[in-house]
Amino acid sequence: MTTVTAEQTIADARERIDALDDRIIGLIQERMAVSTVVQEARIASGGRRVNLSREMEILGRYREALGKPGTALAMTLLELCRGRI
């Protein structure tokens, strides 16, 4: 019978975390690109680059799903996606 050591369990879990992080980073980069499209379309039609009511919706969604840390995560995500104001 083969037993898995704690070290192997940790190594396997870290490998999975690294793969998940790679996917998350890719998704964030994709979200940034889509956000740029939205901002450019909004500006081209005479609107503002940032829609604060939409940002509040996003903050609420993250807070509901992840609690208080979700709000901080959403703020960081919004900052990355909106670029410099």
PyMOL commands that set and color helices and strands:
alter all, ss='L'
color gray80, all
select helices_A, chain A and resi 6-44+52-66+68-82
alter helices_A, ss='H'
color red, helices_A
deselect
rebuild
show_as cartoon
